[in-house]
């Protein structure tokens, strides 16, 4: 069996992937926050001299990764307010605007507030497809909030209201910027067919890979941080599919 999680840079791993072998790429790269991301379970650098340097870094990796997607495949790029506008223009350039499907907003709720601006309580997830005529999608269902539909389910909107991981959550690993399993389960269930391959080239603590395996998809990922790879491998080993 192909190694599921590799200790490698995104660019190096992408160069080894066969063309048309992946159904979904979910990438959660550094956001260019300007400072290291640290926690007890790991750390990574997250600063480029200019936004243009960050875009050049991302361009090289996306250009190398996109050929691995199937015609029915999709790319989900998870970023935030610092670089979202740059990434949208980059993806329009690499794939063309007609490959854009959704600008998803992950509303997570937790975090501080400011007396000088509206509180920043969301991340952005840009969804692009390879072929607008055949990309795979299964609308996710979420609990309805209206009194009229109380107790029923409805199709999710482009605003995903999923809490971030609290300090007492069982799934918390202590790795910085870890995303909640519920978010990745929703995205993978919606954008990758059963049995399909999900690639996370910045896999961090492995949440994407755990979600993929648990949903009967084939997980594939890498990270340049050896601590992240160790955590991700341990988590994935506990999933029956893996």
C-alpha positions as CSV (number, residue, x, y, z in Angstrom):
1,X,0.0,0.0,0.0
2,X,1.2,3.6,-0.8
3,X,2.5,5.4,2.3
4,X,-0.5,7.4,3.6
5,X,1.3,10.2,5.4
6,X,4.7,11.4,4.3
7,X,7.2,13.6,6.0
8,X,7.7,15.9,3.1
9,X,7.1,19.4,1.8
10,X,3.9,19.9,-0.2
11,X,5.9,20.6,-3.4
12,X,8.1,17.5,-3.2
13,X,5.1,15.2,-2.6
14,X,3.0,16.8,-5.4
15,X,5.8,16.0,-7.8
16,X,5.4,12.2,-7.1
17,X,1.6,12.0,-7.6
18,X,0.2,10.4,-10.7
19,X,-1.9,12.5,-13.0
20,X,-5.7,12.1,-12.4
21,X,-5.3,10.1,-9.2
22,X,-7.0,12.3,-6.6
23,X,-10.7,13.2,-6.2
24,X,-10.3,16.0,-3.6
25,X,-7.5,18.3,-2.5
26,X,-8.1,20.1,0.8
27,X,-5.2,22.4,1.5
28,X,-4.9,24.4,4.8
29,X,-1.6,26.2,4.2
30,X,0.1,28.8,6.5
31,X,-2.0,32.0,6.4
32,X,1.0,34.4,6.4
33,X,0.2,35.6,9.9
34,X,3.6,37.1,10.2
35,X,4.6,35.1,13.3
36,X,5.3,31.4,14.2
37,X,2.4,29.2,15.1
38,X,3.3,27.5,18.4
39,X,1.7,25.1,20.8
40,X,2.8,22.3,23.1
41,X,2.4,19.7,20.4
42,X,4.2,21.4,17.5
43,X,5.1,24.6,15.7
44,X,5.7,26.0,12.3
45,X,6.9,29.2,10.6
46,X,4.2,31.4,9.1
47,X,5.8,34.6,7.7
48,X,6.7,35.8,4.3
49,X,8.4,39.1,3.5
50,X,5.5,40.3,1.3
51,X,2.1,39.0,0.2
52,X,3.6,38.4,-3.3
53,X,6.2,36.0,-1.8
54,X,3.4,34.0,-0.2
55,X,1.5,33.9,-3.5
56,X,4.6,32.7,-5.3
57,X,5.1,30.0,-2.7
58,X,1.5,28.9,-3.1
59,X,1.5,29.1,-6.9
60,X,4.4,26.7,-7.2
61,X,2.6,24.1,-5.1
62,X,-0.8,24.5,-6.7
63,X,0.6,24.3,-10.2
64,X,2.3,21.1,-9.4
65,X,-0.7,19.6,-7.5
66,X,-3.6,20.4,-9.9
67,X,-2.7,17.9,-12.6
68,X,-3.2,15.1,-10.0
69,X,-6.9,15.9,-9.8
70,X,-9.4,13.8,-11.8
71,X,-11.8,15.6,-14.2
72,X,-14.5,15.2,-11.6
73,X,-12.2,16.4,-8.8
74,X,-12.2,19.6,-6.7
75,X,-9.8,21.8,-4.7
76,X,-10.7,23.3,-1.3
77,X,-8.3,26.0,-0.2
78,X,-8.6,27.0,3.4
79,X,-7.3,30.5,4.2
80,X,-8.4,33.7,6.0
81,X,-8.8,37.4,5.6
82,X,-5.0,38.1,5.2
83,X,-4.7,36.3,1.8
84,X,-8.1,35.3,0.6
85,X,-8.2,38.0,-2.1
86,X,-4.8,37.0,-3.3
87,X,-5.7,33.3,-3.4
88,X,-8.9,33.9,-5.3
89,X,-7.1,35.8,-8.1
90,X,-4.4,33.1,-8.1
91,X,-7.0,30.3,-8.6
92,X,-8.8,32.3,-11.3
93,X,-5.5,32.5,-13.1
94,X,-4.5,28.8,-12.6
95,X,-8.0,27.3,-13.3
96,X,-10.0,30.2,-14.8
97,X,-13.0,31.9,-13.2
98,X,-15.5,29.5,-14.6
99,X,-14.0,26.7,-12.4
100,X,-15.1,28.6,-9.2
101,X,-17.9,26.9,-7.3
102,X,-18.2,28.5,-3.9
103,X,-16.7,30.8,-1.4
104,X,-17.4,29.0,1.8
105,X,-17.3,30.8,5.2
106,X,-16.4,28.7,8.2
107,X,-18.0,30.6,11.2
108,X,-16.3,29.3,14.3
109,X,-17.5,31.7,17.0
110,X,-14.6,31.5,19.5
111,X,-11.8,34.1,19.9
112,X,-11.3,37.6,21.1
113,X,-12.9,41.0,20.2
114,X,-11.6,44.4,19.4
115,X,-12.7,48.0,20.2
116,X,-11.5,49.1,16.8
117,X,-13.2,46.7,14.4
118,X,-15.8,43.9,14.0
119,X,-14.5,40.7,15.6
120,X,-13.0,38.3,13.2
121,X,-14.8,35.0,13.7
122,X,-14.5,33.1,10.4
123,X,-12.1,31.5,7.9
124,X,-12.5,31.3,4.1
125,X,-12.6,28.2,2.0
126,X,-12.4,28.6,-1.8
127,X,-13.9,25.8,-3.8
128,X,-12.8,25.3,-7.4
129,X,-13.5,22.3,-9.7
130,X,-11.6,20.9,-12.6
131,X,-14.6,20.4,-14.9
132,X,-17.7,22.5,-14.2
133,X,-19.8,19.8,-16.0
134,X,-18.8,16.8,-14.0
135,X,-17.5,17.7,-10.5
136,X,-18.8,15.5,-7.7
137,X,-21.1,17.0,-5.1
138,X,-23.5,15.6,-2.5
139,X,-25.3,18.4,-0.7
140,X,-24.7,18.1,3.1
141,X,-27.6,18.2,5.4
142,X,-27.6,20.2,8.6
143,X,-30.2,20.8,11.3
144,X,-32.8,23.4,10.4
145,X,-33.0,26.5,12.7
146,X,-36.5,27.8,11.9
147,X,-39.4,27.0,14.1
148,X,-41.4,25.8,11.1
149,X,-38.7,23.1,10.3
150,X,-37.9,22.3,13.9
151,X,-36.4,18.8,14.1
152,X,-35.8,18.5,10.4
153,X,-32.7,18.8,8.2
154,X,-32.0,21.2,5.4
155,X,-29.2,21.6,2.8
156,X,-26.2,23.5,4.1
157,X,-25.6,27.1,2.9
158,X,-22.2,28.6,2.1
159,X,-21.8,29.7,5.7
160,X,-20.7,26.7,7.8
161,X,-21.5,27.3,11.4
162,X,-19.3,24.8,13.2
163,X,-17.6,25.6,16.5
164,X,-13.8,25.6,16.7
165,X,-12.3,23.0,19.1
166,X,-12.6,24.0,22.7
167,X,-9.9,23.4,25.3
168,X,-11.6,20.3,26.8
169,X,-12.5,18.5,23.5
170,X,-11.4,14.9,23.3
171,X,-10.2,15.4,19.7
172,X,-7.8,18.2,20.7
173,X,-4.1,17.3,20.1
174,X,-2.5,20.5,21.1
175,X,-1.2,21.1,17.6
176,X,-1.6,24.8,16.5
177,X,-4.4,25.7,14.1
178,X,-6.0,22.2,14.4
179,X,-9.4,22.2,12.7
180,X,-12.5,20.4,14.0
181,X,-13.3,17.0,12.7
182,X,-16.9,18.0,12.1
183,X,-15.8,20.6,9.5
184,X,-13.7,18.2,7.5
185,X,-16.4,15.5,7.7
186,X,-18.9,17.9,6.1
187,X,-16.5,19.1,3.4
188,X,-15.2,15.6,2.4
189,X,-18.7,14.1,2.5
190,X,-19.9,16.8,0.2
191,X,-17.0,17.1,-2.3
192,X,-15.4,13.6,-2.5
193,X,-17.2,10.5,-3.7
194,X,-17.3,7.3,-1.6
195,X,-14.0,5.4,-2.1
196,X,-12.3,8.5,-3.6
197,X,-8.9,9.8,-2.6
198,X,-8.5,12.9,-0.4
199,X,-5.1,14.7,-0.4
200,X,-4.1,17.1,2.3
201,X,-0.6,18.4,1.5
202,X,-0.4,20.4,4.7
203,X,-2.0,17.8,6.9
204,X,-0.9,19.1,10.3
205,X,-2.3,17.0,13.1
206,X,-4.2,14.8,10.5
207,X,-7.8,15.9,10.9
208,X,-8.5,15.7,7.2
209,X,-7.0,12.2,6.9
210,X,-9.0,11.0,10.0
211,X,-12.2,12.4,8.5
212,X,-11.5,10.8,5.1
213,X,-10.8,7.4,6.5
214,X,-13.8,7.5,8.8
215,X,-16.0,8.3,5.8
216,X,-14.7,5.5,3.7
217,X,-12.4,7.6,1.5
218,X,-8.7,7.0,0.9
219,X,-6.5,9.4,2.9
220,X,-3.2,10.8,1.6
221,X,-1.2,13.6,3.1
222,X,2.1,15.1,4.0
223,X,3.6,17.7,6.2
224,X,7.0,19.3,6.5
225,X,6.9,19.2,10.3
226,X,7.9,15.8,11.8
227,X,5.8,16.4,15.0
228,X,2.7,16.9,12.8
229,X,3.4,13.7,10.9
230,X,3.9,11.7,14.2
231,X,0.6,13.0,15.6
232,X,-1.3,12.4,12.3
233,X,0.0,8.9,12.0
234,X,-1.1,8.1,15.6
235,X,-4.6,9.5,15.0
236,X,-5.0,7.7,11.7
237,X,-3.9,4.4,13.2
238,X,-6.9,4.5,15.5
239,X,-9.4,4.7,12.6
240,X,-10.7,1.3,11.5
241,X,-10.6,2.1,7.8
242,X,-6.9,3.1,8.0
